[in-house]
């Protein structure tokens, strides 16, 4: 590698000074012609002297420029090895005026970029703080609404109670989406990895959607061959909640069903959430995880945002998980999350 770089440097020196070396060769040829015209008998000896002298000059100039090129390369290497080196005084013995001017302009550009970056980071931090504060504040009226629905159902008409229950679930879902969306840009992630019971996580999410599941006549089935997974509980619960929400939203008119299953697949542990709903058209299937994509089903359902599965995919990527989606052969949608197999003995 070092040898190739030396030959490359020599080639660059030749290209940069080719015009000078060619001019030197033409000068020699012209001198030979003049000597031959003046004295044909002595022209041979003088020509040999000229050739020798020109060769010495050529080798000396070439090696000198090669040395300067190498010195300049090492200087740039040192200059770029540390950000602080760019702020020190430039070595005018190594750099030409043009190179010095370019570096000065690069310094100014880097400083402008760093100032702009700091402003963006500050604005992002302020936005994240505002979102978290807003989420914290909005939970109070949502809690009051939940409490009212639990204790004063008999004071409301069935229609009003149904609408308020639906609004309550939707509000909680939207708040969770906003919170997780804002956390995607966090430099330091907040995952708390632990052994999590899949059954407990599923039951917790189903409890949150209990009213909508019951109201829409959706039954639940579980086939959990894997009981525990090493992951972040809150992120897993969010992923499950988005899957359940999609199954409710895109259910068919007849009796719906959501099936939770877990199984081992080679070196992976798979968690599968599937339903017997409308499914996704084959044309839309490759894009279901894209932000804002709602597809043909979303056109029918005006309340679709195209954010849920996007957040699921991003959360999975942050936790180094594999997330995929496909249609069931019997009709419906299947979401599969693949976890790495971890033995309890490996966790210290």
DOLO-464750 format. One record per residue (C-alpha): residue number from 1; x, y, z; residue in three letters. Coordinates in steps of 0.001 Angstrom, whole numbers, plus 500000, padded with zeros to 6 digits. Layout:
N
REC, NUM, X, Y, Z, Ala
...
This chain:
348
REC, 1, 500000, 500000, 500000, Unk
REC, 2, 502855, 502363, 500927, Unk
REC, 3, 504690, 501503, 497721, Unk
REC, 4, 501603, 502194, 495609, Unk
REC, 5, 501147, 505554, 497322, Unk
REC, 6, 504764, 506529, 496527, Unk
REC, 7, 504294, 505660, 492860, Unk
REC, 8, 501027, 507578, 492849, Unk
REC, 9, 502778, 510610, 494369, Unk
REC, 10, 505542, 510401, 491750, Unk
REC, 11, 502919, 510268, 489016, Unk
REC, 12, 501176, 513336, 490434, Unk
REC, 13, 504510, 515240, 490534, Unk
REC, 14, 505115, 514364, 486877, Unk
REC, 15, 501624, 515478, 485848, Unk
REC, 16, 501894, 518754, 487750, Unk
REC, 17, 505312, 519610, 486216, Unk
REC, 18, 505004, 517912, 482825, Unk
REC, 19, 504938, 521227, 480936, Unk
REC, 20, 508184, 522368, 482588, Unk
REC, 21, 509978, 519083, 481841, Unk
REC, 22, 508768, 519101, 478219, Unk
REC, 23, 509960, 522726, 477853, Unk
REC, 24, 513375, 521642, 479208, Unk
REC, 25, 513519, 518852, 476618, Unk
REC, 26, 512628, 521237, 473782, Unk
REC, 27, 515306, 523666, 475004, Unk
REC, 28, 517889, 520886, 474781, Unk
REC, 29, 516767, 519960, 471275, Unk
REC, 30, 516995, 523578, 470204, Unk
REC, 31, 520452, 523865, 471751, Unk
REC, 32, 521611, 520704, 469906, Unk
REC, 33, 520411, 522200, 466640, Unk
REC, 34, 522248, 525470, 467270, Unk
REC, 35, 525488, 523655, 468185, Unk
REC, 36, 525267, 521457, 465135, Unk
REC, 37, 524800, 524496, 462881, Unk
REC, 38, 527745, 526332, 464477, Unk
REC, 39, 530256, 523491, 464570, Unk
REC, 40, 529324, 520082, 463275, Unk
REC, 41, 532604, 518495, 464520, Unk
REC, 42, 532211, 519431, 468195, Unk
REC, 43, 528432, 519156, 468367, Unk
REC, 44, 528514, 515488, 469466, Unk
REC, 45, 530619, 516093, 472567, Unk
REC, 46, 528700, 519232, 473508, Unk
REC, 47, 525416, 517417, 473017, Unk
REC, 48, 526539, 514672, 475408, Unk
REC, 49, 527485, 517296, 477987, Unk
REC, 50, 524089, 518971, 477523, Unk
REC, 51, 522264, 515658, 477921, Unk
REC, 52, 524203, 514820, 481095, Unk
REC, 53, 523679, 518283, 482555, Unk
REC, 54, 519957, 518261, 481663, Unk
REC, 55, 519535, 514776, 483178, Unk
REC, 56, 521131, 515912, 486451, Unk
REC, 57, 518863, 518984, 486570, Unk
REC, 58, 515814, 516862, 485748, Unk
REC, 59, 516546, 514290, 488495, Unk
REC, 60, 517357, 517006, 491038, Unk
REC, 61, 514185, 518984, 490309, Unk
REC, 62, 512019, 515847, 490246, Unk
REC, 63, 513337, 514546, 493576, Unk
REC, 64, 513048, 517993, 495140, Unk
REC, 65, 509425, 518363, 494077, Unk
REC, 66, 508702, 514788, 495210, Unk
REC, 67, 510156, 515634, 498628, Unk
REC, 68, 508018, 518784, 498865, Unk
REC, 69, 504943, 516832, 497799, Unk
REC, 70, 505543, 514234, 500527, Unk
REC, 71, 506184, 516939, 503112, Unk
REC, 72, 502964, 518690, 502118, Unk
REC, 73, 501026, 515406, 502316, Unk
REC, 74, 502317, 514723, 505838, Unk
REC, 75, 501488, 518288, 506844, Unk
REC, 76, 497893, 517961, 505603, Unk
REC, 77, 497624, 514564, 507310, Unk
REC, 78, 498668, 516108, 510607, Unk
REC, 79, 496434, 519111, 510036, Unk
REC, 80, 493335, 516952, 509522, Unk
REC, 81, 494122, 514441, 512277, Unk
REC, 82, 492841, 516806, 514966, Unk
REC, 83, 490167, 519506, 514760, Unk
REC, 84, 492295, 521818, 516940, Unk
REC, 85, 495153, 521731, 514427, Unk
REC, 86, 493034, 523707, 511979, Unk
REC, 87, 493076, 526664, 514344, Unk
REC, 88, 496857, 526979, 514582, Unk
REC, 89, 498991, 529198, 512355, Unk
REC, 90, 499596, 527731, 508915, Unk
REC, 91, 503084, 526736, 507751, Unk
REC, 92, 503802, 529043, 504814, Unk
REC, 93, 507012, 527132, 503968, Unk
REC, 94, 504963, 524091, 502997, Unk
REC, 95, 501774, 525670, 501619, Unk
REC, 96, 501408, 527852, 498587, Unk
REC, 97, 499423, 531089, 498699, Unk
REC, 98, 496441, 529428, 496989, Unk
REC, 99, 496443, 526476, 499411, Unk
REC, 100, 496674, 528783, 502399, Unk
REC, 101, 493724, 530822, 501067, Unk
REC, 102, 491646, 527659, 500545, Unk
REC, 103, 492347, 526452, 504106, Unk
REC, 104, 491386, 529839, 505536, Unk
REC, 105, 488079, 529673, 503666, Unk
REC, 106, 487534, 526107, 504875, Unk
REC, 107, 488133, 527297, 508438, Unk
REC, 108, 485459, 529940, 508074, Unk
REC, 109, 483038, 527417, 506531, Unk
REC, 110, 483663, 524882, 509318, Unk
REC, 111, 483072, 527529, 511972, Unk
REC, 112, 479789, 528521, 510296, Unk
REC, 113, 478711, 524868, 510127, Unk
REC, 114, 479569, 524304, 513799, Unk
REC, 115, 477586, 527369, 514863, Unk
REC, 116, 474641, 526211, 512748, Unk
REC, 117, 474927, 522700, 514201, Unk
REC, 118, 474927, 524024, 517781, Unk
REC, 119, 471837, 526122, 517014, Unk
REC, 120, 470029, 523089, 515578, Unk
REC, 121, 471001, 520890, 518531, Unk
REC, 122, 469753, 523568, 520947, Unk
REC, 123, 466491, 523952, 519004, Unk
REC, 124, 466029, 520163, 518963, Unk
REC, 125, 466645, 519944, 522715, Unk
REC, 126, 464129, 522709, 523345, Unk
REC, 127, 461592, 520955, 521104, Unk
REC, 128, 462119, 517655, 522909, Unk
REC, 129, 461758, 519327, 526310, Unk
REC, 130, 458552, 521022, 525158, Unk
REC, 131, 457101, 517742, 523814, Unk
REC, 132, 457896, 515878, 527041, Unk
REC, 133, 456422, 518717, 529111, Unk
REC, 134, 453312, 518767, 526907, Unk
REC, 135, 452914, 514983, 527169, Unk
REC, 136, 453242, 515203, 530954, Unk
REC, 137, 450624, 517968, 531143, Unk
REC, 138, 448152, 516346, 528741, Unk
REC, 139, 448148, 513143, 530801, Unk
REC, 140, 446297, 514931, 533591, Unk
REC, 141, 443072, 515648, 531633, Unk
REC, 142, 443301, 512191, 530040, Unk
REC, 143, 443508, 510637, 533514, Unk
REC, 144, 440469, 512662, 534590, Unk
REC, 145, 438590, 511500, 531495, Unk
REC, 146, 439508, 507865, 532239, Unk
REC, 147, 438410, 508241, 535852, Unk
REC, 148, 435120, 509823, 534817, Unk
REC, 149, 434398, 507021, 532355, Unk
REC, 150, 435082, 504408, 535014, Unk
REC, 151, 432932, 506008, 537747, Unk
REC, 152, 430107, 507791, 535919, Unk
REC, 153, 429112, 505462, 533137, Unk
REC, 154, 425530, 505304, 534467, Unk
REC, 155, 425169, 509098, 534077, Unk
REC, 156, 425843, 509006, 530313, Unk
REC, 157, 423892, 507693, 527393, Unk
REC, 158, 425421, 504601, 525752, Unk
REC, 159, 426232, 506587, 522610, Unk
REC, 160, 428051, 509357, 524502, Unk
REC, 161, 429915, 506825, 526633, Unk
REC, 162, 431007, 504912, 523519, Unk
REC, 163, 432319, 508053, 521816, Unk
REC, 164, 434166, 509207, 524930, Unk
REC, 165, 435765, 505789, 525378, Unk
REC, 166, 436921, 505802, 521775, Unk
REC, 167, 438294, 509339, 522131, Unk
REC, 168, 440088, 508389, 525337, Unk
REC, 169, 441876, 505445, 523715, Unk
REC, 170, 442769, 507514, 520654, Unk
REC, 171, 444115, 510365, 522783, Unk
REC, 172, 446368, 508025, 524734, Unk
REC, 173, 447605, 506441, 521519, Unk
REC, 174, 448359, 509784, 519863, Unk
REC, 175, 450207, 511015, 522971, Unk
REC, 176, 452347, 507862, 522974, Unk
REC, 177, 453109, 508303, 519279, Unk
REC, 178, 454174, 511923, 519773, Unk
REC, 179, 456412, 510956, 522688, Unk
REC, 180, 458114, 508095, 520868, Unk
REC, 181, 458431, 510120, 517676, Unk
REC, 182, 460273, 512887, 519548, Unk
REC, 183, 462579, 510338, 521188, Unk
REC, 184, 463744, 508916, 517860, Unk
REC, 185, 466226, 511785, 517503, Unk
REC, 186, 467683, 511386, 521004, Unk
REC, 187, 471453, 511029, 520890, Unk
REC, 188, 471396, 508835, 524008, Unk
REC, 189, 468695, 506199, 523906, Unk
REC, 190, 466803, 505278, 527052, Unk
REC, 191, 466363, 501541, 526635, Unk
REC, 192, 466265, 499512, 529849, Unk
REC, 193, 467088, 495958, 528845, Unk
REC, 194, 465631, 493234, 531048, Unk
REC, 195, 463906, 489876, 530914, Unk
REC, 196, 460305, 490573, 529988, Unk
REC, 197, 457320, 488257, 530198, Unk
REC, 198, 455556, 488284, 526833, Unk
REC, 199, 452249, 487277, 528405, Unk
REC, 200, 452375, 490182, 530885, Unk
REC, 201, 453204, 492707, 528152, Unk
REC, 202, 450414, 491432, 525922, Unk
REC, 203, 447893, 491464, 528772, Unk
REC, 204, 448888, 495020, 529684, Unk
REC, 205, 448327, 496270, 526111, Unk
REC, 206, 445052, 494353, 525734, Unk
REC, 207, 443796, 495947, 528934, Unk
REC, 208, 444452, 499380, 527413, Unk
REC, 209, 442345, 498470, 524360, Unk
REC, 210, 439817, 496324, 526218, Unk
REC, 211, 436825, 498545, 525490, Unk
REC, 212, 437504, 498816, 521734, Unk
REC, 213, 438209, 495095, 521455, Unk
REC, 214, 434975, 494223, 523250, Unk
REC, 215, 432942, 496846, 521388, Unk
REC, 216, 434128, 495542, 518010, Unk
REC, 217, 433774, 491880, 518944, Unk
REC, 218, 437442, 491076, 518438, Unk
REC, 219, 438649, 487885, 520121, Unk
REC, 220, 442210, 487191, 521265, Unk
REC, 221, 444276, 484026, 520835, Unk
REC, 222, 447754, 483311, 522203, Unk
REC, 223, 450294, 480670, 521297, Unk
REC, 224, 453423, 481667, 523214, Unk
REC, 225, 456110, 479009, 522933, Unk
REC, 226, 458674, 481610, 524034, Unk
REC, 227, 457730, 482935, 527466, Unk
REC, 228, 460412, 485590, 528073, Unk
REC, 229, 462462, 487900, 525871, Unk
REC, 230, 465425, 490089, 526789, Unk
REC, 231, 464354, 493560, 525640, Unk
REC, 232, 463039, 496975, 526710, Unk
REC, 233, 459571, 496559, 528234, Unk
REC, 234, 458147, 499993, 527343, Unk
REC, 235, 459298, 499805, 523737, Unk
REC, 236, 457848, 496320, 523379, Unk
REC, 237, 454529, 497458, 524849, Unk
REC, 238, 454449, 500364, 522406, Unk
REC, 239, 455108, 498037, 519458, Unk
REC, 240, 452338, 495715, 520625, Unk
REC, 241, 449932, 498636, 521105, Unk
REC, 242, 450495, 499859, 517546, Unk
REC, 243, 449904, 496359, 516178, Unk
REC, 244, 446660, 495990, 518174, Unk
REC, 245, 445515, 499464, 517135, Unk
REC, 246, 446082, 498617, 513448, Unk
REC, 247, 444176, 495344, 513813, Unk
REC, 248, 441203, 497199, 515340, Unk
REC, 249, 441342, 499973, 512781, Unk
REC, 250, 441489, 497690, 509735, Unk
REC, 251, 439140, 494954, 510959, Unk
REC, 252, 436505, 493398, 508754, Unk
REC, 253, 432819, 493665, 509523, Unk
REC, 254, 432549, 490029, 510619, Unk
REC, 255, 433987, 488777, 513884, Unk
REC, 256, 437625, 489739, 514142, Unk
REC, 257, 440538, 487996, 515802, Unk
REC, 258, 444062, 488941, 516875, Unk
REC, 259, 446577, 486131, 517353, Unk
REC, 260, 449801, 486502, 519367, Unk
REC, 261, 452438, 483826, 518881, Unk
REC, 262, 456107, 483417, 519756, Unk
REC, 263, 458511, 480768, 518527, Unk
REC, 264, 462157, 479998, 517927, Unk
REC, 265, 463597, 480331, 514426, Unk
REC, 266, 467254, 479307, 514340, Unk
REC, 267, 469249, 481943, 516217, Unk
REC, 268, 466224, 484253, 516409, Unk
REC, 269, 463200, 484483, 518686, Unk
REC, 270, 460126, 485616, 516785, Unk
REC, 271, 457079, 487465, 518083, Unk
REC, 272, 454170, 487435, 515648, Unk
REC, 273, 451000, 489566, 515833, Unk
REC, 274, 448418, 488730, 513179, Unk
REC, 275, 444752, 489357, 512495, Unk
REC, 276, 442015, 488315, 510086, Unk
REC, 277, 441270, 491859, 508962, Unk
REC, 278, 441523, 493580, 505596, Unk
REC, 279, 445243, 493006, 505206, Unk
REC, 280, 447379, 495130, 502885, Unk
REC, 281, 447382, 495087, 499100, Unk
REC, 282, 450504, 493520, 497577, Unk
REC, 283, 451285, 496851, 495892, Unk
REC, 284, 451286, 498686, 499252, Unk
REC, 285, 453044, 495991, 501295, Unk
REC, 286, 456673, 497109, 500590, Unk
REC, 287, 455855, 500625, 501849, Unk
REC, 288, 453906, 499951, 505067, Unk
REC, 289, 456841, 501055, 507269, Unk
REC, 290, 457372, 504372, 505493, Unk
REC, 291, 456482, 507542, 507372, Unk
REC, 292, 453046, 508881, 506468, Unk
REC, 293, 452195, 506003, 504119, Unk
REC, 294, 448550, 504939, 504471, Unk
REC, 295, 447965, 502982, 501262, Unk
REC, 296, 444583, 502048, 499805, Unk
REC, 297, 443193, 501098, 503239, Unk
REC, 298, 444189, 504511, 504560, Unk
REC, 299, 442244, 506181, 501773, Unk
REC, 300, 439123, 504433, 503007, Unk
REC, 301, 439914, 505207, 506653, Unk
REC, 302, 440373, 508977, 506852, Unk
REC, 303, 441788, 508764, 510394, Unk
REC, 304, 444902, 506878, 509290, Unk
REC, 305, 448157, 508763, 509881, Unk
REC, 306, 450768, 506315, 508595, Unk
REC, 307, 452893, 506900, 511702, Unk
REC, 308, 452260, 503766, 513803, Unk
REC, 309, 454156, 501177, 511770, Unk
REC, 310, 456856, 503735, 510941, Unk
REC, 311, 457532, 504142, 514679, Unk
REC, 312, 457446, 500360, 515133, Unk
REC, 313, 460139, 499969, 512452, Unk
REC, 314, 462309, 502741, 513896, Unk
REC, 315, 462063, 501406, 517446, Unk
REC, 316, 462963, 497938, 516187, Unk
REC, 317, 466004, 499317, 514368, Unk
REC, 318, 467123, 501231, 517470, Unk
REC, 319, 467007, 497993, 519464, Unk
REC, 320, 468784, 496049, 516653, Unk
REC, 321, 465672, 494010, 515913, Unk
REC, 322, 464323, 492853, 512556, Unk
REC, 323, 460794, 493931, 511725, Unk
REC, 324, 458799, 492563, 508778, Unk
REC, 325, 455207, 492505, 507543, Unk
REC, 326, 453239, 490240, 505245, Unk
REC, 327, 449700, 489177, 504459, Unk
REC, 328, 448222, 485977, 505837, Unk
REC, 329, 447230, 483335, 503323, Unk
REC, 330, 443834, 483075, 505026, Unk
REC, 331, 443410, 486853, 504858, Unk
REC, 332, 444621, 489517, 507228, Unk
REC, 333, 447898, 491119, 508255, Unk
REC, 334, 450945, 489668, 510025, Unk
REC, 335, 453646, 491664, 511847, Unk
REC, 336, 456810, 489781, 512859, Unk
REC, 337, 459483, 491053, 515256, Unk
REC, 338, 462728, 489060, 515422, Unk
REC, 339, 464777, 489204, 518629, Unk
REC, 340, 468307, 487843, 519061, Unk
REC, 341, 468502, 484690, 521118, Unk
REC, 342, 470032, 485506, 524497, Unk
REC, 343, 470774, 482992, 527204, Unk
REC, 344, 470303, 484064, 530801, Unk
REC, 345, 473826, 482893, 531593, Unk
REC, 346, 475178, 485482, 529121, Unk
REC, 347, 473659, 488400, 531053, Unk
REC, 348, 475919, 489564, 533842, Unk
